[in-house]
Amino acid sequence: MEKFKKLCSFIREAYSAPEGFIPLHEPRFIGNEKTYVNDAIDSTFVSSVGEYVNRFEEIMCEITGAKYAVATVNGTSALQVALLLAGVESGDEVITQGLSFIATANAISYCGAQAVFLDVDKTTMGLSPAALKSFLEDYAQLKDGVCYNTKTGKKLAAIVPMHTFGHPVDIDSIITIAKEYNIPVVEDAAESLGSYYKKQHTGTFGVLGAFSFNGNKTVTCGGGGAIVTNDMALAEKAKHMTTTAKVPHPYEYTHDMVGFNFRMPNLNAAMACAQLEKLEEFVDNKRAWAKSLSGFCLENDIDFITEPQGTESNYWLNALCLVNREQRNGVLEFMNKQGVMCRPIWTLLFKMPMYAHCYRDEQINSQCLEDRIVNIPSSVII
Ligand SMILES: *Cc1c(COP(=O)(O)O)cnc(C)c1O
């Protein structure tokens, strides 16, 4: 534990916190948050209509390079609506990775679809193109341009890769395979705002992408999400579906489908606009902190996870890869006791009772990472 004791001191020094608790990821409100939120209150537009919601969508387009962005109440609802727009229907199957936050699988379930859990790559911690290819070769068949699982007879309606801790997945390979089988890709980019794959922003490779602005993410507005796409028709539908599917009219209330009340309130959007002004600065700060941690780990023979080749990660959460589960448990116990918060990666999704019946491959890399990955403090250093 000697080197992890040193690591605790190193982290304390970086955060100028010789004692007390150091959280995993704290938000920083050091910009225009209060000004904009007060302005939203003064305007009386605090709910789902307001200038900040529109501005938030414009800024998201500028940042990601996507043609359209639609604001939602959280990342989970953004993913759910993105899946519906990609054509996911009740009874379908949706391919995703076995190692992700629960929201990825939940969003699939909300559509009435069933998750298919495939393995991840060790280098990206995201969906493995090899696992995807192997699954599709064994199970998939195209019929009139629609891909079906030959064993279950169900439609393989979408593929949902997730950019774990902000590190981009091998999205080019995934898109290439998906095209071959005519399956739409919806990116769970909840963790990867400010992360780039070959200079292109994550979330913009698939037909739709979903982002989160939850309190623990790189930038936050308390709760919030966004759908991005380059398809105008999908963007229009996204806005329609997330705003109760009301048919535009000066005063009549008519709705043409079962829509959702998923639009981001203007109050949250005000905060989001202020936070997005800080995104570049925050990401630079986090990347510098990750670099410094990486150097420390190299000197002390600890395996620190770095961004995959050809990508630029936002380093949302810094991660160590320990030698086995025993060491992982020891480090979690030791560092948390020292007041330096650390946390294991998620329990694999198929281990949750509600997803135990879903198809899964061998999950070898996922299990290896579940046994070894620990997140350490990653907040922006001020
Ligand atoms: C945070 C997160 C979400 C959901 O975002 P919320 O805004 O909390 O609903 C979805 N997927 C992943 C991988 C996440 O980390």
The ligand as an SDF file (V2000), in Angstrom:
LIG
                    3D

 15 15  0  0  0  0  0  0  0  0999 V2000
  -24.5500    9.8570  -16.7720 C   0  0  0  0  0  0  0  0  0  0  0  0
  -24.8060    8.8080  -17.7730 C   0  0  0  0  0  0  0  0  0  0  0  0
  -26.0420    8.6460  -18.4050 C   0  0  0  0  0  0  0  0  0  0  0  0
  -27.3020    9.3230  -18.0060 C   0  0  0  0  0  0  0  0  0  0  0  0
  -27.2850   10.6120  -17.7420 O   0  0  0  0  0  0  0  0  0  0  0  0
  -28.3120   11.2960  -16.7260 P   0  0  0  0  0  0  0  0  0  0  0  0
  -28.2050   12.7150  -17.1020 O   0  0  0  0  0  0  0  0  0  0  0  0
  -27.8220   10.9990  -15.3460 O   0  0  0  0  0  0  0  0  0  0  0  0
  -29.6660   10.7330  -16.9770 O   0  0  0  0  0  0  0  0  0  0  0  0
  -26.1650    7.7200  -19.4120 C   0  0  0  0  0  0  0  0  0  0  0  0
  -25.1430    6.9410  -19.7650 N   0  0  0  0  0  0  0  0  0  0  0  0
  -23.9480    7.0340  -19.1600 C   0  0  0  0  0  0  0  0  0  0  0  0
  -22.8660    6.1360  -19.6030 C   0  0  0  0  0  0  0  0  0  0  0  0
  -23.7410    7.9500  -18.1340 C   0  0  0  0  0  0  0  0  0  0  0  0
  -22.5580    8.0080  -17.5320 O   0  0  0  0  0  0  0  0  0  0  0  0
  1  2  1  0
  2  3  1  0
  2 14  2  0
  3  4  1  0
  3 10  2  0
  4  5  1  0
  5  6  1  0
  6  7  2  0
  6  8  1  0
  6  9  1  0
 10 11  1  0
 11 12  2  0
 12 13  1  0
 12 14  1  0
 14 15  1  0
M  END
$$$$
